[in-house]
C-alpha cells in the first residue's frame, strides 16, 4: 500500500513540516567541494540557529500573550512550530561540525551568553530584533534561491536541501514577526534599529564560526582563500542589501514583496511526497529543480 501524500497548501497557509533531515556521520564540512569558503559561511550561519531561533520563539511566545488578533495568533503558532523544526535540524548538523571543529563550542558559548543577556531587554527591543532578523532573511532567501545554480550545484544534497527548505519556510512566515511587532508597538525607529542590529549581530556570530573553521583548514591566512571569501561576502551584500534597504522605507510591509516562483514549485512538489519522505533536491542538475530525488 502506498503511503498517503500531503494536501497542497492553501494560499497564505503556514505549513508545519517536521522533516527529520539525516546527515552522514562522515559528511565533509566543505559540503560544496568547489566552494570551501562558501560552505563554511553557510556552516557559520547554521551554527547560530540553535541559539537564535529559540530566542525568536521565546520572544514571540511572550508577545503572543498580548496579541488580540485571532489570525495573527494562529500565524504565530505556525511561526513557532516552523522555527522549532529549523533549529532542531541545524543542531543535528552542527553536532557533526563540532566533531571536526571542536573550537566551535567556544562560539556557541558566546552566542548562548549573548541571547541570555538579550532576555533581560524589553519585549519591544526583543520583538524589534525578531522582526528585523526575519525581514533580513527575505534578502537571503532571494539570493540563495535566485543564485542556487552557483551555490548548490554538485553540493551535498542533504545540506543543500536543509538550507533551501529553511528558506522556503522563512518565506511562508515572512509577515508574522513584522505583523506582531506592528500590532503591539508599530514604532518605526525601534523596528529599523532592530533590523540593523539583528543583521549585524547574526552576521558577526556567523563570522566567528566560519573564521575558526577556515583557520583549522589553514585557509584563513591564504590570500587566494581570503579573496574567494570576500567575493562571496560581496556577492551576498549585493544580492541581499536591496531587500534589506527597501524594508527600511516607511510604509513597507513584507506581504508586498513577491516571493520567488521556485518557492511555490517547492511547496507543490513537497505536497506530492509520501508523508514519510525526506525532500532531498537533485543537486546534480545545474537548475536545482524544485523536485526531489
N, C-alpha and C positions, 0 to 999 in steps of 0.2 A: 504494500500500500504506500502511495506517495505521501510524503509529509505535507501538511497543509501550508499554503502560502499566505502571505500577509495581504491586507487590503491596501489599495493605493491611498496615499494621504489626501485629506481634504485641504483646500486652499487655506493657508494660514495656520494649519494644524502643526503643533509641536509633537513630533513622534519620539517616543522613548524607545531607543534601540539598545538593549543590553547585549552588546556584541562582545563575546569573550575572545578578543584577538589573541593569537598564540605566537610566541617568538621563540625561535630555535635557541637553545642554550649556547650554541657556538656561533651565533649571529655576529657578523663583522660590524662593529660600531660605525665603521665607514660604510653605511648601508647603500650608498651610491658609490660604486667603485671608482668612477671617474671624477668624483667631486667630493674629496675628503673634507675640505673646508666647509662646504655646504652641509654635508652630513652632520658635522659637529655643531654647526649653527642650529640645525633643527634639533639635535640632541640636547643642546643647551636650553632650548625652549621647552622641550619635553621635561627636562629636569625641574622646571618651575611649576609644572601643572599640579602635582600633589600638594603644593603649598598655596599657590594662587587660588585654585578653584574651590577648595574648602573655605577659604576666606570669602570668596564671592557668594558661596552658598549660605554661609552664616549671616552675611550681610543682608541678602535679600529675604532670608527667612525671618530675620528680625524686623525688617521693613514691612513684610507681609502682614504683620500684626496690626499695622497702622493703615493698611490699604482698605478701601471700601468698594472698589470696582470689581464685580464678580468675574468678568472676563480676564481682567488683569491678574486676579488671584489664581485663576486656572492656568494662565500662561506662566506665572511664577513657579507653580508646581512643576510644569513641564521643563522649565529652565533648570530647576534644582535637579531633577532626575537626569537630564542630559549631561549636565556638568559633573554629576557624580559618576556617571559611566565613563566620562572622559578621563578624569584623573586616576581612576582605578586601572584603566588600560595603560596609561602612561606610567603609572607606578610599576607595573609588572615589567615593562620595557626598561625602566630606569634601574631596576634591581640588577638586570643583566649588564647594563652600562657600568654600574659601580664595581662589578667584579673585575672589569678590565681597567677601571679608573677609580681606585678606592679613594683618591683625594676629592672626589665629588661629594663625599659625605660632609666635608667642610663647607662646601657651597650650600648644601641642604641645611646645615645648622644655621648659617647666616640667614637664609630665607625664612626658616622657622622663627628665628628671633625677630625678623622684620614684621612678619604678619602677626606675631604675638603683640608687638608694640602697636601695630595698627588697630588692634582690637580695642585699645584704650581711646581711640579717636571717636569723635561724634558720629552718630549714624549718618548725618548728612555728608560728612567727609568720606566715610567708607562707601556710601552709595554713589557719591560722585566718582570715586576711584573705580568702582564696579562699572558704572555706566561708561566712564571714559575708556576703560580697558575693552569693554565689549564693543564700543564704537571703533576702536583701533583695529580690532580683529577683522572688521569688514574690509579694510585695505589689504590685510594679509591674505584674506580669502580670495580677493580679486587677483592678487599676484600669484598665489600658488596654483589656482585653477587656470588662470589665463596663461601661465608660463609652465604648465605641467609637463609639456614635452621635454623642455630643457631641464627641469628639476627632478623628474621622476622616471624618465625613460631608462630602462635597463637597471633600475634600482631594485632593492629588495622589496617584494610586493607586500609583505606584512607591515613594514614601517610606512611605506608609501600609502597603503590603504588606510592605516590608522590616521595619518595626518589628514588625508583628504576627507575621510569620514568626519573627523573632528570639524573641518571647515564647513562641510555641508550642514552640520547641526548648528554651528555658530550662525550660519545664515538663517536657519529656521527660527532661532530665538533672538535675532538681532535687535528686535524692538523692546524686549522685556525690561532689561535693566534701565534703559533710557526712559521708557514709559513710567516705570516705578519711581524713578527719581523725579520726573516731571510731575507725577501725581502727588508726591509728598512735599516737594520743595519748589521745583520749577525755576530756580535762580540760575541765571546764565553763567556768571563768573565762577562759582564753585564747580559747575559741571565742566567748563572749559579747562580749569586748573586740573580737575580730575583726569581729563584726557591726557594732558601734557605730562602730569606726574606719573600716572599709571604706565604710560607708554615708556617713559624714561626708566622707571623702576624695573619693569619686567625685562626691558632690553638690557639693562645693566646686570641683572641677575643671570640672564641667559649668557651674556658675555663671560661672566665669571666661570660658568661651566665649560663653554667651548674653549676658552683660553687654557684651562687646565688640561683638557683633552689634547689640544694641539701641542702643548708643552710635553706631555707624556709621549706623544708621537714624534717628538723632536722636529716639529714643523714651525712652531711659533716664531722662531728667530730666523727662519729661512726667508730671504726676500721674495722668492717666487711664490711661496705659500702665502706670505702676507699680502702680496699683490692679488692673488686669487681671492683671498678673504675680503679685502677691501672692495674688489669688484662685485662680490656678492652683496656686501653691505650697501654699496651704491645702487645696485640693481633693486634691492629691497626698498630703499628710500625713494627712488624714482617711481616705483610701481605703487607703493603703499601711501606715500605722502599726500597725493591728491585726495584720496578718500578721507584722510585724517583732517586735511585743511578744510574741505567742504563741510565737515561736521562741526567746525567752529563758526560757521556762518549762522547768525541769529535766524531763527525760524526753521533750521534744519530738523529733519526727522528721518530716522533710518528707513522707515517704510517708503520713503520717496525714492530710494535707491533701487535700481533694477538689479535683481540677482543674476549671477552668471547662469547662462542657459544650461550649462553642464550640471548644475545642482539639481534641476528638475529631472534631468535624464538619470542622474544617480538615484534619486529617490524612487523613480518609477522602476528602475532595474532592481533595486532592493526590495520593493514591494512584491516582485515576482519570484523572489527566492523562497525556498523552503524555510520554515521557521528556525531550523537548527543550523542553517548555513552561515558561514563567515564570509562577508563580502570582500574577497581579495581581487584587486584590479589586475588586469593583464598589463604589466609594465614593459613587456617585450614589444608591445605595439607602440610606436612613437606617438600616436594620437592619444594614448591612455584613454580609451573609450570608457564611457560610463556603463560598463557591463563587466560581469565578474567571471574570472577564470574558473 
